Amino acid sequence: MEKYFSGSGGDMIRNKSMVDQLRRCGVFRSERVAEVMETIDRGLFVPDGTPAYADSPMPIGHNATISAPHMHAMCLELLKENLQPGMHALDVGSGTGYLTACFAVMVRSEGRAVGIEHIPELVNWSIENIKKSKAAPLLEGGSLSVHVGDGRLGYPEAAPYDAIHVGAAAPEIPKALVEQLKPGGRLVIPVGTYFQDLQVIDKKEDGSLSVKTETSVRYVPLTSREEQLRG
């Protein structure tokens, strides 16, 4: 994946170049996911001075990272059928707000996209980032929101969810997230400690679960605020 120069703030031309490169690499299985990643400029959601459009994870402070664009694309592809207009989506460990904004654009104003993050500074920053993006009207209209909280407990106020994404690796699948998943819903979560797998959990209409492994991954751990800041 070619690297792009850093800059201050977003650059829609470079953002489109990033998406086009992901297309050429065969990352996308649908134009819908490519289009949402063109709509939400990644450059607005990374620290100034970092190579915003490089296909690599980047530190965002507080011992947290923003995932590489190809991982965001993979998770959006895995969840796209559960991110239809009018559906509810939860982004656990929402970080700088990028994927939460993508969710909001996909479920539109008639749906609900919620980000939850236990670092207050990241929540405040993510809200400012979203305000600069094309998801700003959804934030203003209330269909998109970001909250301070322990993502392992989910966000019951907007449950049940059609789609749940977890941006950090849990040693096991949090029970609260499974409980907040709607029948017919899908949870995408990295599971493991040193060795991790990106798992896809589908809740069937009878409440039973289907679990499959998508790929091996390496994420920061899903832990308490205190443990994360200590790390």
C-alpha positions in Angstrom: 0.0 0.0 0.0 1.5 3.3 -1.0 2.1 5.9 1.7 0.7 9.4 1.6 2.1 12.6 3.0 0.8 13.9 6.3 -1.1 17.1 6.6 -3.2 19.1 9.0 -6.8 18.2 8.8 -8.5 16.4 5.9 -7.8 16.1 2.3 -10.6 14.6 0.2 -8.4 14.1 -2.8 -5.8 12.0 -0.8 -8.7 10.2 0.9 -10.1 9.2 -2.4 -6.6 8.1 -3.5 -6.4 5.9 -0.4 -9.8 4.3 -1.2 -8.8 3.8 -4.9 -5.7 2.0 -3.8 -7.7 -0.3 -1.5 -9.9 -1.0 -4.5 -6.9 -2.0 -6.6 -5.8 -4.3 -3.8 -9.1 -6.0 -3.8 -10.0 -5.0 -0.3 -13.6 -4.1 -1.1 -16.3 -6.5 -1.9 -19.0 -3.8 -2.3 -19.1 -0.3 -3.7 -21.3 0.7 -0.7 -18.3 0.3 1.7 -15.9 2.1 -0.7 -18.4 5.0 -1.0 -18.7 5.5 2.8 -15.0 5.5 3.2 -14.8 8.1 0.4 -17.5 10.1 2.3 -15.8 10.1 5.7 -12.3 11.7 5.3 -9.8 9.7 7.4 -7.5 12.7 7.6 -10.0 14.4 10.0 -9.7 11.5 12.5 -5.9 11.2 13.0 -3.4 13.4 14.9 -1.9 16.2 13.0 1.5 15.4 11.5 0.8 11.7 11.0 0.5 10.0 7.6 -3.3 10.1 7.5 -3.8 8.0 4.4 -1.2 5.3 4.9 -2.6 1.8 5.2 -1.3 1.2 8.7 -2.6 1.6 12.3 -1.6 4.8 14.1 -1.3 5.8 17.7 -3.9 8.3 18.8 -2.6 8.8 22.4 -3.7 7.2 25.7 -2.2 3.9 24.6 -4.8 3.6 21.9 -4.7 3.3 18.1 -6.8 3.9 15.0 -6.9 0.8 12.9 -5.4 0.6 9.4 -7.8 1.5 6.5 -7.9 -2.0 5.2 -9.1 -3.2 8.6 -11.8 -0.6 8.7 -12.9 -1.7 5.3 -12.9 -5.4 6.3 -15.1 -4.7 9.4 -17.5 -2.5 7.4 -17.8 -5.3 4.8 -18.5 -7.9 7.5 -21.2 -5.6 9.0 -22.7 -4.0 5.9 -25.9 -6.1 5.9 -26.5 -5.0 9.5 -25.8 -1.3 8.7 -28.8 -0.7 6.5 -30.8 2.5 6.8 -32.8 2.5 10.0 -30.7 0.0 11.9 -28.8 0.5 15.2 -25.1 0.1 15.5 -22.6 0.3 18.4 -18.9 1.0 18.1 -17.0 -0.1 21.2 -13.7 1.6 21.7 -14.7 4.3 19.3 -11.3 6.2 19.6 -11.2 9.2 17.3 -14.8 8.5 16.0 -13.9 7.4 12.4 -15.8 4.1 12.3 -18.7 5.5 14.3 -19.1 8.2 11.7 -19.0 5.6 8.9 -21.7 3.6 10.7 -23.9 6.7 11.0 -23.6 7.5 7.3 -24.7 3.9 6.5 -27.7 3.7 8.9 -28.6 7.3 8.0 -30.8 9.6 10.1 -33.5 7.1 10.5 -31.1 4.7 12.3 -28.8 5.1 15.3 -25.0 4.9 15.5 -23.4 5.0 19.0 -19.7 5.2 19.9 -18.5 4.3 23.4 -15.0 5.0 24.6 -13.7 5.1 28.2 -11.1 7.9 27.6 -13.0 11.2 28.0 -10.3 13.1 26.0 -10.8 10.8 23.0 -14.6 11.2 23.3 -14.3 15.0 23.2 -11.8 14.8 20.3 -14.0 12.4 18.3 -17.0 14.7 18.6 -14.9 17.6 17.3 -13.6 15.4 14.4 -17.2 14.3 13.5 -18.3 18.0 13.5 -15.7 18.6 10.7 -16.9 15.6 8.7 -19.8 14.8 6.4 -21.4 13.0 9.4 -21.9 16.3 11.2 -25.6 16.6 10.4 -26.2 13.2 11.9 -24.5 14.3 15.1 -26.5 17.4 15.2 -29.7 15.5 14.6 -29.1 13.0 17.4 -28.9 9.8 15.3 -25.1 9.8 15.9 -23.7 10.1 19.5 -20.5 9.3 21.3 -20.3 8.6 25.0 -17.8 8.0 27.8 -18.2 4.6 29.3 -16.9 1.0 29.7 -17.5 -0.5 26.3 -17.3 -4.0 27.7 -20.8 -3.2 29.2 -22.1 -2.0 25.9 -24.6 0.9 25.8 -28.0 -0.4 26.9 -29.8 2.9 26.2 -29.8 2.4 22.5 -30.0 -1.5 22.5 -30.7 -3.8 20.9 -28.2 -3.4 18.1 -28.2 -4.9 14.6 -24.4 -4.4 14.4 -21.7 -4.2 17.1 -18.0 -3.6 16.4 -15.3 -3.8 19.0 -12.0 -2.0 18.2 -9.9 -3.8 20.9 -9.2 -7.4 21.7 -11.1 -9.1 24.5 -9.9 -12.2 26.2 -13.4 -13.6 25.7 -16.6 -12.3 24.2 -18.3 -9.9 26.6 -21.6 -11.2 27.8 -23.2 -7.8 27.8 -22.5 -7.2 24.1 -24.1 -10.5 23.2 -27.1 -9.6 25.3 -27.5 -6.3 23.5 -27.3 -7.8 20.1 -30.6 -8.1 18.3 -31.7 -11.5 17.0 -30.4 -11.4 13.4 -27.6 -9.1 14.5 -23.9 -9.4 14.1 -21.0 -8.7 16.4 -17.4 -8.3 15.0 -14.7 -8.5 17.7 -11.0 -9.4 18.1 -10.7 -12.2 20.7 -7.5 -13.3 22.4 -4.5 -12.0 24.3 -1.2 -12.4 22.5 -2.7 -14.5 19.7 -5.9 -12.9 18.5 -8.7 -13.8 16.0 -11.2 -11.5 14.4 -14.4 -13.3 15.3 -17.8 -12.9 13.7 -20.8 -13.7 15.9 -24.3 -13.9 14.5 -27.3 -14.1 16.8 -30.0 -16.3 15.3 -33.7 -15.6 15.7 -33.9 -18.2 18.5 -31.1 -16.5 20.4 -28.5 -19.1 19.7 -25.1 -17.9 18.4 -23.0 -18.8 15.3 -19.3 -18.0 15.7 -16.7 -18.0 12.9 -13.1 -16.8 12.7 -12.4 -14.3 9.9 -8.6 -13.8 10.2 -5.8 -13.4 12.7 -5.3 -9.9 13.9 -3.3 -7.8 16.4 -5.3 -5.2 18.4 -4.6 -3.3 21.6 -6.4 -5.0 24.6 -10.0 -4.3 25.6 -9.5 -3.4 29.2 -10.3 -0.9 31.9 -9.5 2.8 31.6 -6.9 2.4 34.4 -5.2 -0.6 32.9 -5.1 1.0 29.4 -3.5 4.2 30.7 -1.1 2.2 32.8 -0.1 0.2 29.7 
